[in-house]
Amino acid sequence: MSASGPTGLLAQVVPLDHLEAALRSAAFQIQRDDTGLTVQHDHFVSRLDVVYPEPHVSDAVPLLAAVTVRTELPPELADVFDTPSTFSMANRAAAGGALTLTAGRPFVGVRLTIGEGEQASVSPQMWALHAQLLLSAMTTGAEALLGAVRVQLAVEPESTSPSEWRPEHFERAHGFLARWCHCSCVPEERSLTAEFSLADGPASAAGHPTALWQMAADQHPYLGGGLFCALSLPQRFEDAEVLDRVLMQLNVLEMAPRDLAPHVGAWTRGVAGDNPAYCYFVTNPFQGTPGVIGNLSVWALARARWAYRELSAMGYPARITD
């Protein structure tokens, strides 16, 4: 859908009326046009656009639309993030978008691609999750990153509100993964760890590189309690500067309107410090959204295999270890 796209089709795939009403109820200043919404914050502006997906040849579900959210940082904030390492540092606290750089302009970005059967008029449950992700990106995505930086710099105190994600959420995720994914999976009381094979198709992890998927009840330094998610890839980088540049490139690729898992987090350094990881944080209200725990895991598997292929094509394969 271009800037002059048909509003009738827009309403079927992405009901902007719903998003606009939710934002107005939260007292945001909104501007509306045929293909998107603009939200005015105190220090920056967030723009949501519905666009045509890129043409693709695939046996996958046909794509109907892509939705992007971009919050460009004002110059005084943009100057703070002047190296790839500062981008990686900020993106550890992603909760509704990745700090991304295109054409020399930093912004916090989110992208959802909507396939046939996922549009609001056909799947209200999927739309409920998509809408919550988009609203989070529009209202708190940039503020979550910047707020976490302020906490780290001791400009304001860390939030200590508790996580409301309970053992049954992780048991539900374990049951879902056991049915639908070929992986090893270990649930604990307040967390879950799974290992995904990076081979295309229904392969086991044996003999193939694997990615590590982790979810845990945790606290965001600025937003408080919620669910922390991390997808760690097996590639290792001896040069931290090279890794940070690759992470920036992955975040740019994620914004393309392609057949990719929803991009609501950010690529950053993994726990080991020398590997790529995709991290994001969902707040407590998400735990009441039907299907959230299963979709997060399915998206993680799809993203792991996509990113592994991209990194291998860049010349960064992973070794298979025992």
C-alpha positions in Angstrom: 0.0 0.0 0.0 1.6 3.2 -1.2 0.9 6.6 0.2 -2.2 6.7 -2.0 -3.3 3.1 -1.1 -7.0 2.2 -1.0 -8.5 3.0 2.4 -11.0 0.1 2.1 -8.3 -2.5 1.9 -6.4 -0.8 4.7 -9.4 -1.0 6.9 -9.7 -4.8 6.3 -6.0 -5.6 6.9 -5.0 -3.0 9.5 -7.9 -1.2 11.1 -6.4 2.2 11.8 -9.7 3.3 13.5 -8.9 0.8 16.3 -5.3 2.0 16.8 -6.4 5.7 16.6 -9.1 5.2 19.2 -6.7 3.5 21.6 -4.1 6.2 21.2 -6.6 9.0 21.7 -8.0 7.3 24.8 -4.4 7.5 26.2 -4.5 11.3 25.5 -1.9 11.3 22.7 -2.1 13.9 20.0 -2.8 12.1 16.7 -2.8 13.0 13.1 -4.4 10.6 10.6 -4.2 10.1 6.9 -5.1 7.3 4.4 -2.2 5.0 5.2 -1.0 5.8 8.7 -0.9 7.6 12.0 1.4 10.2 13.5 1.8 10.5 17.3 3.3 13.6 18.9 5.3 12.9 22.0 7.0 15.5 24.2 10.4 15.3 22.5 9.9 13.2 19.4 7.3 12.0 16.8 6.3 8.4 16.1 5.0 7.5 12.6 3.0 4.3 11.7 2.7 3.5 8.0 1.0 0.6 6.2 2.9 -0.3 3.0 2.9 -3.0 0.4 5.2 -6.0 1.2 8.1 -6.6 -1.1 7.4 -9.1 -4.0 8.5 -12.6 -3.2 8.4 -16.0 -4.7 7.6 -18.5 -2.0 5.3 -21.3 -1.0 4.5 -19.4 2.2 1.3 -17.7 3.0 0.7 -14.7 0.6 1.5 -11.4 2.2 -1.1 -8.6 2.4 0.6 -5.7 4.0 3.5 -4.6 6.2 3.2 -2.1 9.0 6.2 0.0 10.1 6.6 2.3 13.1 9.5 4.8 13.1 10.3 7.2 16.0 13.1 9.5 14.9 15.3 10.8 17.6 15.8 14.6 17.9 19.3 15.9 17.1 20.3 16.4 20.8 19.5 12.7 21.5 20.8 11.5 18.2 24.3 12.9 19.0 24.5 10.5 22.0 24.4 7.5 19.8 27.5 8.1 17.6 29.1 4.6 17.4 27.9 1.1 16.7 28.7 0.1 20.3 26.3 2.7 21.7 23.6 1.3 19.5 24.3 -2.2 20.9 24.3 -0.9 24.4 20.9 0.9 24.0 19.3 -2.1 22.2 19.8 -4.4 25.2 16.7 -2.7 26.7 14.6 -3.0 23.5 10.8 -3.1 24.3 9.0 -2.1 21.2 11.6 -1.4 18.6 15.3 -1.3 17.7 17.6 1.7 17.7 18.4 1.7 13.9 20.4 3.9 11.6 19.5 4.6 7.9 20.8 7.5 5.8 22.6 8.8 8.9 19.4 9.3 10.9 18.8 7.2 14.1 15.3 6.0 14.8 13.5 3.4 16.9 11.9 1.0 14.4 9.3 -1.8 14.4 7.9 -3.8 11.5 5.0 -6.3 11.2 4.3 -8.2 8.1 0.7 -9.5 7.8 -0.1 -12.6 5.8 -3.3 -13.9 4.4 -5.4 -15.2 7.3 -3.8 -12.8 9.8 -5.7 -9.7 8.8 -8.0 -8.2 11.4 -11.2 -9.1 9.6 -10.3 -12.8 9.5 -8.3 -13.4 12.7 -9.3 -11.1 15.6 -7.0 -12.9 18.0 -3.9 -12.4 15.9 -4.9 -8.7 15.4 -5.3 -8.3 19.1 -1.6 -9.3 19.5 -0.5 -7.2 16.5 -2.4 -4.2 17.8 -0.9 -4.5 21.2 2.6 -4.7 19.7 2.0 -1.7 17.5 0.5 0.4 20.3 3.5 -0.4 22.5 5.8 0.7 19.8 3.9 3.9 19.2 3.6 4.8 22.9 6.7 3.5 24.7 9.1 1.9 22.2 11.5 4.9 22.1 11.0 5.9 25.7 11.8 2.4 26.9 15.3 2.6 25.3 16.0 6.1 26.3 14.6 5.6 29.8 16.9 2.6 30.3 19.8 4.7 29.3 18.8 7.3 31.8 18.6 4.6 34.5 22.1 3.3 33.5 23.5 6.8 33.8 21.8 7.2 37.2 19.7 10.1 36.0 16.6 8.4 37.3 15.9 5.4 39.6 15.4 1.9 38.2 11.8 0.5 38.2 11.4 -2.4 40.6 7.7 -3.3 39.9 7.4 -7.2 39.9 6.8 -9.4 36.9 3.4 -11.0 36.7 4.5 -13.8 34.4 3.7 -17.0 36.2 4.8 -20.7 36.0 1.7 -21.6 34.0 2.9 -19.3 31.2 6.1 -21.2 30.9 4.4 -24.6 31.1 2.2 -23.4 28.3 5.2 -22.4 26.2 6.8 -25.8 26.9 3.7 -27.6 25.7 3.5 -25.5 22.6 7.1 -26.0 21.7 6.9 -29.8 22.3 4.0 -30.1 19.8 5.2 -27.8 17.1 9.0 -27.4 17.1 11.8 -30.0 16.9 13.9 -28.7 19.8 15.0 -29.5 23.3 13.1 -27.4 25.8 13.4 -27.1 29.6 10.8 -25.1 31.6 11.4 -23.8 35.1 9.2 -22.1 37.5 9.7 -18.6 36.1 11.7 -19.2 32.9 12.1 -21.4 29.8 15.1 -22.4 27.8 14.9 -24.1 24.4 17.4 -25.0 21.7 16.4 -24.7 18.1 18.1 -26.5 15.2 19.1 -24.0 12.5 18.6 -26.6 9.7 15.7 -25.8 7.4 12.8 -28.2 7.7 11.9 -30.6 10.6 15.4 -31.5 11.6 16.6 -32.3 15.1 19.3 -30.3 16.8 21.8 -33.2 16.5 24.5 -32.5 13.9 23.3 -29.0 13.2 24.2 -25.5 14.6 21.6 -24.4 17.1 20.2 -21.2 18.5 19.3 -20.7 22.2 15.8 -19.3 23.0 15.2 -18.0 26.5 12.2 -16.4 28.2 12.2 -15.3 31.8 10.1 -13.3 34.2 12.2 -10.2 34.8 12.2 -6.4 35.3 13.0 -3.8 32.6 15.1 -1.0 34.1 12.6 1.6 33.0 9.2 -0.2 32.4 9.3 -2.5 35.4 8.0 -6.1 35.5 7.4 -8.2 32.4 8.9 -11.0 30.2 12.4 -10.8 28.9 13.1 -12.8 25.7 16.5 -13.5 24.1 17.4 -15.5 21.0 21.1 -16.2 20.9 22.9 -17.3 17.7 26.0 -19.5 17.6 28.2 -17.2 15.5 31.2 -15.8 17.4 33.1 -12.6 16.6 36.6 -11.9 17.8 36.3 -8.2 16.9 33.6 -6.4 18.9 33.5 -3.5 16.4 32.7 -5.9 13.6 30.0 -7.5 15.7 28.4 -4.2 16.4 28.4 -3.2 12.8 26.8 -6.5 11.8 24.1 -6.0 14.5 23.3 -2.6 13.1 23.0 -4.2 9.6 20.6 -6.9 10.9 18.4 -4.2 12.5 18.2 -2.4 9.2 17.3 -5.7 7.3 14.6 -6.3 9.9 12.7 -3.1 8.8 12.2 -4.3 5.2 8.6 -5.2 4.4 9.4 -8.9 3.8 8.1 -12.3 4.9 9.8 -12.1 8.2 8.8 -12.6 11.8 7.5 -9.5 13.5 10.3 -7.1 14.4 9.5 -5.7 17.8 12.9 -6.1 19.6 16.5 -5.5 18.6 19.7 -7.3 17.6 22.3 -6.7 20.2 25.3 -8.4 21.8 24.4 -11.7 23.5 25.2 -12.7 27.1 28.6 -14.1 26.0 29.4 -10.6 24.6 30.8 -12.0 21.3 27.7 -13.3 19.6 24.5 -11.9 18.0 21.3 -12.0 20.1 17.8 -10.7 19.4 16.3 -9.4 22.6 13.0 -7.8 23.6 10.9 -7.2 26.6 7.1 -7.4 26.8 5.3 -5.8 29.7 3.0 -7.4 32.1 -0.3 -6.6 30.2 0.8 -8.8 27.4 0.4 -11.9 29.6 -3.3 -11.6 29.2 -3.2 -11.6 25.4 -4.3 -15.0 23.9 -1.6 -16.7 21.9 1.3 -14.5 22.9 3.6 -17.1 24.4 3.2 -19.5 21.4 3.7 -16.8 18.8 6.8 -15.4 20.5 8.4 -18.9 20.3 7.4 -19.5 16.7 8.7 -16.1 15.7 12.0 -16.9 17.5 12.4 -20.1 15.5 11.7 -18.3 12.2 14.0 -15.4 13.1 16.8 -17.8 14.1 16.9 -19.6 10.8 16.6 -16.4 8.8 19.4 -14.6 10.7 21.6 -17.6 10.5 21.2 -17.7 6.7 21.9 -13.9 6.5 25.0 -14.1 8.6 26.3 -17.1 6.7 25.8 -15.2 3.5 27.8 -12.3 5.0 30.7 -14.7 5.6 30.0 -15.5 9.3 29.1 -19.2 9.5 29.0 -21.0 12.8 31.0 -24.1 13.7 29.1 -27.2 14.8 30.3 -28.1 18.3 29.8 -31.2 20.4 
